[in-house]
Amino acid sequence: MVSYWRLLGEYDAESTTFTAFAGGAGASPYTPDKTARLKGLRAIVGADAATTLTEGVQFRLTCTTFNPNAIECGAQGSGLATVPALRAQQMYDWPCDQEVQAGVPITLEGRNITADTPVGVSVSLYGYFEA
């Protein structure tokens, strides 16, 4: 058995309704290159600028091979970081166990679930696979 991590996509929107990942590091959908089991997700909250404000974000991954059809997870930012601030990286791990098929796309969507106005959101979502 082989275990490996892959960048699924980058969520960089300020929307409060679900929108497709469109970040420069990876957009929706993510299409696996091999059949495997998705065993976990890792969300890493970044900061694009000193004025970045990321609070609660929610993710939804949907795929025709998933049972149930959708996986939901989230992440929490550390609020507004003003200069000069040392910002700790926020990482969130979520266990799951879903089969993924090579060539079958996984739709990645995100939304902000905070009352604050998000600015400069940048959250990378990684998948942990076993094959």
PyMOL commands that place a pseudoatom at each C-alpha (Angstrom):
pseudoatom trace, name=CA, resn=MET, resi=1, chain=A, elem=C, hetatm=0, pos=[0.000, 0.000, 0.000]
pseudoatom trace, name=CA, resn=VAL, resi=2, chain=A, elem=C, hetatm=0, pos=[1.161, 3.497, -0.843]
pseudoatom trace, name=CA, resn=SER, resi=3, chain=A, elem=C, hetatm=0, pos=[0.139, 6.679, 1.024]
pseudoatom trace, name=CA, resn=TYR, resi=4, chain=A, elem=C, hetatm=0, pos=[0.468, 10.162, -0.457]
pseudoatom trace, name=CA, resn=TRP, resi=5, chain=A, elem=C, hetatm=0, pos=[-0.769, 13.766, -0.219]
pseudoatom trace, name=CA, resn=ARG, resi=6, chain=A, elem=C, hetatm=0, pos=[-2.109, 15.847, -3.125]
pseudoatom trace, name=CA, resn=LEU, resi=7, chain=A, elem=C, hetatm=0, pos=[-3.162, 19.469, -3.332]
pseudoatom trace, name=CA, resn=LEU, resi=8, chain=A, elem=C, hetatm=0, pos=[-6.853, 19.336, -4.221]
pseudoatom trace, name=CA, resn=GLY, resi=9, chain=A, elem=C, hetatm=0, pos=[-7.335, 23.070, -4.645]
pseudoatom trace, name=CA, resn=GLU, resi=10, chain=A, elem=C, hetatm=0, pos=[-7.169, 26.593, -3.240]
pseudoatom trace, name=CA, resn=TYR, resi=11, chain=A, elem=C, hetatm=0, pos=[-10.227, 28.452, -1.985]
pseudoatom trace, name=CA, resn=ASP, resi=12, chain=A, elem=C, hetatm=0, pos=[-9.773, 32.214, -2.354]
pseudoatom trace, name=CA, resn=ALA, resi=13, chain=A, elem=C, hetatm=0, pos=[-13.273, 33.716, -2.484]
pseudoatom trace, name=CA, resn=GLU, resi=14, chain=A, elem=C, hetatm=0, pos=[-15.101, 36.034, -0.098]
pseudoatom trace, name=CA, resn=SER, resi=15, chain=A, elem=C, hetatm=0, pos=[-18.550, 34.598, -0.869]
pseudoatom trace, name=CA, resn=THR, resi=16, chain=A, elem=C, hetatm=0, pos=[-20.970, 33.481, 1.869]
pseudoatom trace, name=CA, resn=THR, resi=17, chain=A, elem=C, hetatm=0, pos=[-22.637, 31.026, -0.523]
pseudoatom trace, name=CA, resn=PHE, resi=18, chain=A, elem=C, hetatm=0, pos=[-20.935, 27.944, -1.944]
pseudoatom trace, name=CA, resn=THR, resi=19, chain=A, elem=C, hetatm=0, pos=[-18.725, 28.757, -4.943]
pseudoatom trace, name=CA, resn=ALA, resi=20, chain=A, elem=C, hetatm=0, pos=[-16.249, 26.596, -6.835]
pseudoatom trace, name=CA, resn=PHE, resi=21, chain=A, elem=C, hetatm=0, pos=[-12.580, 26.747, -5.847]
pseudoatom trace, name=CA, resn=ALA, resi=22, chain=A, elem=C, hetatm=0, pos=[-10.852, 29.093, -8.291]
pseudoatom trace, name=CA, resn=GLY, resi=23, chain=A, elem=C, hetatm=0, pos=[-7.495, 29.819, -6.642]
pseudoatom trace, name=CA, resn=GLY, resi=24, chain=A, elem=C, hetatm=0, pos=[-4.265, 29.945, -8.593]
pseudoatom trace, name=CA, resn=ALA, resi=25, chain=A, elem=C, hetatm=0, pos=[-2.865, 26.945, -6.707]
pseudoatom trace, name=CA, resn=GLY, resi=26, chain=A, elem=C, hetatm=0, pos=[-5.731, 24.722, -7.853]
pseudoatom trace, name=CA, resn=ALA, resi=27, chain=A, elem=C, hetatm=0, pos=[-9.276, 25.122, -9.128]
pseudoatom trace, name=CA, resn=SER, resi=28, chain=A, elem=C, hetatm=0, pos=[-12.360, 22.909, -9.083]
pseudoatom trace, name=CA, resn=PRO, resi=29, chain=A, elem=C, hetatm=0, pos=[-12.813, 20.188, -10.090]
pseudoatom trace, name=CA, resn=TYR, resi=30, chain=A, elem=C, hetatm=0, pos=[-9.937, 18.035, -8.877]
pseudoatom trace, name=CA, resn=THR, resi=31, chain=A, elem=C, hetatm=0, pos=[-9.552, 14.938, -11.047]
pseudoatom trace, name=CA, resn=PRO, resi=32, chain=A, elem=C, hetatm=0, pos=[-7.627, 12.032, -9.474]
pseudoatom trace, name=CA, resn=ASP, resi=33, chain=A, elem=C, hetatm=0, pos=[-4.956, 10.439, -11.644]
pseudoatom trace, name=CA, resn=LYS, resi=34, chain=A, elem=C, hetatm=0, pos=[-5.272, 7.036, -9.967]
pseudoatom trace, name=CA, resn=THR, resi=35, chain=A, elem=C, hetatm=0, pos=[-7.889, 4.962, -8.195]
pseudoatom trace, name=CA, resn=ALA, resi=36, chain=A, elem=C, hetatm=0, pos=[-7.348, 5.124, -4.431]
pseudoatom trace, name=CA, resn=ARG, resi=37, chain=A, elem=C, hetatm=0, pos=[-9.034, 5.825, -1.100]
pseudoatom trace, name=CA, resn=LEU, resi=38, chain=A, elem=C, hetatm=0, pos=[-9.302, 9.383, 0.159]
pseudoatom trace, name=CA, resn=LYS, resi=39, chain=A, elem=C, hetatm=0, pos=[-8.490, 8.875, 3.847]
pseudoatom trace, name=CA, resn=GLY, resi=40, chain=A, elem=C, hetatm=0, pos=[-8.209, 12.450, 5.064]
pseudoatom trace, name=CA, resn=LEU, resi=41, chain=A, elem=C, hetatm=0, pos=[-8.388, 16.145, 4.280]
pseudoatom trace, name=CA, resn=ARG, resi=42, chain=A, elem=C, hetatm=0, pos=[-6.119, 18.949, 5.486]
pseudoatom trace, name=CA, resn=ALA, resi=43, chain=A, elem=C, hetatm=0, pos=[-7.122, 22.605, 5.276]
pseudoatom trace, name=CA, resn=ILE, resi=44, chain=A, elem=C, hetatm=0, pos=[-4.310, 25.149, 5.648]
pseudoatom trace, name=CA, resn=VAL, resi=45, chain=A, elem=C, hetatm=0, pos=[-5.360, 28.758, 6.181]
pseudoatom trace, name=CA, resn=GLY, resi=46, chain=A, elem=C, hetatm=0, pos=[-2.879, 31.198, 4.679]
pseudoatom trace, name=CA, resn=ALA, resi=47, chain=A, elem=C, hetatm=0, pos=[-2.564, 34.975, 4.575]
pseudoatom trace, name=CA, resn=ASP, resi=48, chain=A, elem=C, hetatm=0, pos=[-2.130, 36.843, 1.300]
pseudoatom trace, name=CA, resn=ALA, resi=49, chain=A, elem=C, hetatm=0, pos=[-1.500, 40.227, 2.929]
pseudoatom trace, name=CA, resn=ALA, resi=50, chain=A, elem=C, hetatm=0, pos=[-1.324, 42.007, 6.272]
pseudoatom trace, name=CA, resn=THR, resi=51, chain=A, elem=C, hetatm=0, pos=[-4.970, 42.957, 5.778]
pseudoatom trace, name=CA, resn=THR, resi=52, chain=A, elem=C, hetatm=0, pos=[-6.135, 39.362, 5.277]
pseudoatom trace, name=CA, resn=LEU, resi=53, chain=A, elem=C, hetatm=0, pos=[-9.210, 38.469, 7.309]
pseudoatom trace, name=CA, resn=THR, resi=54, chain=A, elem=C, hetatm=0, pos=[-10.237, 34.823, 7.247]
pseudoatom trace, name=CA, resn=GLU, resi=55, chain=A, elem=C, hetatm=0, pos=[-12.580, 33.469, 9.875]
pseudoatom trace, name=CA, resn=GLY, resi=56, chain=A, elem=C, hetatm=0, pos=[-14.829, 30.416, 9.457]
pseudoatom trace, name=CA, resn=VAL, resi=57, chain=A, elem=C, hetatm=0, pos=[-14.854, 28.655, 6.097]
pseudoatom trace, name=CA, resn=GLN, resi=58, chain=A, elem=C, hetatm=0, pos=[-16.785, 25.554, 5.063]
pseudoatom trace, name=CA, resn=PHE, resi=59, chain=A, elem=C, hetatm=0, pos=[-15.905, 23.174, 2.254]
pseudoatom trace, name=CA, resn=ARG, resi=60, chain=A, elem=C, hetatm=0, pos=[-18.020, 20.721, 0.290]
pseudoatom trace, name=CA, resn=LEU, resi=61, chain=A, elem=C, hetatm=0, pos=[-16.567, 17.985, -1.911]
pseudoatom trace, name=CA, resn=THR, resi=62, chain=A, elem=C, hetatm=0, pos=[-19.008, 16.144, -4.148]
pseudoatom trace, name=CA, resn=CYS, resi=63, chain=A, elem=C, hetatm=0, pos=[-18.412, 13.203, -6.439]
pseudoatom trace, name=CA, resn=THR, resi=64, chain=A, elem=C, hetatm=0, pos=[-20.606, 10.610, -8.134]
pseudoatom trace, name=CA, resn=THR, resi=65, chain=A, elem=C, hetatm=0, pos=[-18.585, 7.803, -6.519]
pseudoatom trace, name=CA, resn=PHE, resi=66, chain=A, elem=C, hetatm=0, pos=[-18.859, 9.135, -2.945]
pseudoatom trace, name=CA, resn=ASN, resi=67, chain=A, elem=C, hetatm=0, pos=[-21.281, 7.527, -0.503]
pseudoatom trace, name=CA, resn=PRO, resi=68, chain=A, elem=C, hetatm=0, pos=[-22.711, 9.769, 0.832]
pseudoatom trace, name=CA, resn=ASN, resi=69, chain=A, elem=C, hetatm=0, pos=[-22.412, 11.982, -2.233]
pseudoatom trace, name=CA, resn=ALA, resi=70, chain=A, elem=C, hetatm=0, pos=[-20.825, 14.927, -0.362]
pseudoatom trace, name=CA, resn=ILE, resi=71, chain=A, elem=C, hetatm=0, pos=[-18.109, 15.436, 2.254]
pseudoatom trace, name=CA, resn=GLU, resi=72, chain=A, elem=C, hetatm=0, pos=[-18.174, 18.637, 4.320]
pseudoatom trace, name=CA, resn=CYS, resi=73, chain=A, elem=C, hetatm=0, pos=[-15.410, 20.052, 6.491]
pseudoatom trace, name=CA, resn=GLY, resi=74, chain=A, elem=C, hetatm=0, pos=[-14.095, 23.469, 7.461]
pseudoatom trace, name=CA, resn=ALA, resi=75, chain=A, elem=C, hetatm=0, pos=[-11.340, 25.657, 8.813]
pseudoatom trace, name=CA, resn=GLN, resi=76, chain=A, elem=C, hetatm=0, pos=[-10.971, 28.668, 11.057]
pseudoatom trace, name=CA, resn=GLY, resi=77, chain=A, elem=C, hetatm=0, pos=[-8.708, 31.653, 10.447]
pseudoatom trace, name=CA, resn=SER, resi=78, chain=A, elem=C, hetatm=0, pos=[-7.112, 33.739, 13.170]
pseudoatom trace, name=CA, resn=GLY, resi=79, chain=A, elem=C, hetatm=0, pos=[-8.830, 37.001, 12.296]
pseudoatom trace, name=CA, resn=LEU, resi=80, chain=A, elem=C, hetatm=0, pos=[-7.187, 40.197, 11.077]
pseudoatom trace, name=CA, resn=ALA, resi=81, chain=A, elem=C, hetatm=0, pos=[-3.394, 40.235, 11.272]
pseudoatom trace, name=CA, resn=THR, resi=82, chain=A, elem=C, hetatm=0, pos=[-1.925, 43.717, 11.243]
pseudoatom trace, name=CA, resn=VAL, resi=83, chain=A, elem=C, hetatm=0, pos=[1.727, 44.501, 10.580]
pseudoatom trace, name=CA, resn=PRO, resi=84, chain=A, elem=C, hetatm=0, pos=[4.024, 43.619, 12.297]
pseudoatom trace, name=CA, resn=ALA, resi=85, chain=A, elem=C, hetatm=0, pos=[2.323, 40.421, 13.384]
pseudoatom trace, name=CA, resn=LEU, resi=86, chain=A, elem=C, hetatm=0, pos=[3.682, 36.918, 13.492]
pseudoatom trace, name=CA, resn=ARG, resi=87, chain=A, elem=C, hetatm=0, pos=[0.846, 34.833, 12.166]
pseudoatom trace, name=CA, resn=ALA, resi=88, chain=A, elem=C, hetatm=0, pos=[0.667, 31.184, 13.106]
pseudoatom trace, name=CA, resn=GLN, resi=89, chain=A, elem=C, hetatm=0, pos=[-0.353, 28.857, 10.316]
pseudoatom trace, name=CA, resn=GLN, resi=90, chain=A, elem=C, hetatm=0, pos=[-3.740, 27.254, 10.950]
pseudoatom trace, name=CA, resn=MET, resi=91, chain=A, elem=C, hetatm=0, pos=[-4.068, 23.591, 9.940]
pseudoatom trace, name=CA, resn=TYR, resi=92, chain=A, elem=C, hetatm=0, pos=[-7.152, 21.426, 10.283]
pseudoatom trace, name=CA, resn=ASP, resi=93, chain=A, elem=C, hetatm=0, pos=[-7.259, 17.682, 9.628]
pseudoatom trace, name=CA, resn=TRP, resi=94, chain=A, elem=C, hetatm=0, pos=[-10.456, 15.819, 8.830]
pseudoatom trace, name=CA, resn=PRO, resi=95, chain=A, elem=C, hetatm=0, pos=[-10.656, 12.026, 8.595]
pseudoatom trace, name=CA, resn=CYS, resi=96, chain=A, elem=C, hetatm=0, pos=[-12.727, 10.440, 5.861]
pseudoatom trace, name=CA, resn=ASP, resi=97, chain=A, elem=C, hetatm=0, pos=[-12.794, 7.208, 3.881]
pseudoatom trace, name=CA, resn=GLN, resi=98, chain=A, elem=C, hetatm=0, pos=[-14.039, 7.508, 0.315]
pseudoatom trace, name=CA, resn=GLU, resi=99, chain=A, elem=C, hetatm=0, pos=[-13.049, 5.659, -2.818]
pseudoatom trace, name=CA, resn=VAL, resi=100, chain=A, elem=C, hetatm=0, pos=[-11.906, 7.886, -5.674]
pseudoatom trace, name=CA, resn=GLN, resi=101, chain=A, elem=C, hetatm=0, pos=[-11.714, 6.706, -9.257]
pseudoatom trace, name=CA, resn=ALA, resi=102, chain=A, elem=C, hetatm=0, pos=[-9.044, 7.816, -11.716]
pseudoatom trace, name=CA, resn=GLY, resi=103, chain=A, elem=C, hetatm=0, pos=[-10.532, 10.332, -14.144]
pseudoatom trace, name=CA, resn=VAL, resi=104, chain=A, elem=C, hetatm=0, pos=[-13.734, 10.935, -12.120]
pseudoatom trace, name=CA, resn=PRO, resi=105, chain=A, elem=C, hetatm=0, pos=[-13.784, 14.615, -11.046]
pseudoatom trace, name=CA, resn=ILE, resi=106, chain=A, elem=C, hetatm=0, pos=[-14.398, 15.812, -7.489]
pseudoatom trace, name=CA, resn=THR, resi=107, chain=A, elem=C, hetatm=0, pos=[-16.189, 19.166, -7.290]
pseudoatom trace, name=CA, resn=LEU, resi=108, chain=A, elem=C, hetatm=0, pos=[-14.631, 21.492, -4.677]
pseudoatom trace, name=CA, resn=GLU, resi=109, chain=A, elem=C, hetatm=0, pos=[-16.732, 24.311, -3.239]
pseudoatom trace, name=CA, resn=GLY, resi=110, chain=A, elem=C, hetatm=0, pos=[-16.271, 26.693, -0.340]
pseudoatom trace, name=CA, resn=ARG, resi=111, chain=A, elem=C, hetatm=0, pos=[-18.027, 29.477, 1.508]
pseudoatom trace, name=CA, resn=ASN, resi=112, chain=A, elem=C, hetatm=0, pos=[-17.360, 31.861, 4.362]
pseudoatom trace, name=CA, resn=ILE, resi=113, chain=A, elem=C, hetatm=0, pos=[-19.634, 31.321, 7.363]
pseudoatom trace, name=CA, resn=THR, resi=114, chain=A, elem=C, hetatm=0, pos=[-18.683, 34.328, 9.447]
pseudoatom trace, name=CA, resn=ALA, resi=115, chain=A, elem=C, hetatm=0, pos=[-20.463, 37.604, 10.130]
pseudoatom trace, name=CA, resn=ASP, resi=116, chain=A, elem=C, hetatm=0, pos=[-17.186, 39.477, 9.484]
pseudoatom trace, name=CA, resn=THR, resi=117, chain=A, elem=C, hetatm=0, pos=[-16.334, 40.600, 5.977]
pseudoatom trace, name=CA, resn=PRO, resi=118, chain=A, elem=C, hetatm=0, pos=[-13.622, 38.230, 4.693]
pseudoatom trace, name=CA, resn=VAL, resi=119, chain=A, elem=C, hetatm=0, pos=[-10.679, 39.778, 2.819]
pseudoatom trace, name=CA, resn=GLY, resi=120, chain=A, elem=C, hetatm=0, pos=[-7.857, 38.032, 0.976]
pseudoatom trace, name=CA, resn=VAL, resi=121, chain=A, elem=C, hetatm=0, pos=[-9.040, 34.513, 1.828]
pseudoatom trace, name=CA, resn=SER, resi=122, chain=A, elem=C, hetatm=0, pos=[-6.526, 31.807, 0.896]
pseudoatom trace, name=CA, resn=VAL, resi=123, chain=A, elem=C, hetatm=0, pos=[-7.118, 28.257, 2.125]
pseudoatom trace, name=CA, resn=SER, resi=124, chain=A, elem=C, hetatm=0, pos=[-5.366, 25.257, 0.566]
pseudoatom trace, name=CA, resn=LEU, resi=125, chain=A, elem=C, hetatm=0, pos=[-7.137, 21.916, 0.741]
pseudoatom trace, name=CA, resn=TYR, resi=126, chain=A, elem=C, hetatm=0, pos=[-5.022, 18.742, 0.568]
pseudoatom trace, name=CA, resn=GLY, resi=127, chain=A, elem=C, hetatm=0, pos=[-6.126, 15.144, 0.313]
pseudoatom trace, name=CA, resn=TYR, resi=128, chain=A, elem=C, hetatm=0, pos=[-4.427, 12.158, 1.957]
pseudoatom trace, name=CA, resn=PHE, resi=129, chain=A, elem=C, hetatm=0, pos=[-4.722, 9.060, -0.229]
pseudoatom trace, name=CA, resn=GLU, resi=130, chain=A, elem=C, hetatm=0, pos=[-3.961, 5.360, 0.115]
pseudoatom trace, name=CA, resn=ALA, resi=131, chain=A, elem=C, hetatm=0, pos=[-3.639, 3.076, -2.895]
for i in range(1, 131): cmd.bond("trace and resi %d" % i, "trace and resi %d" % (i + 1))
show_as sticks, trace
zoom trace
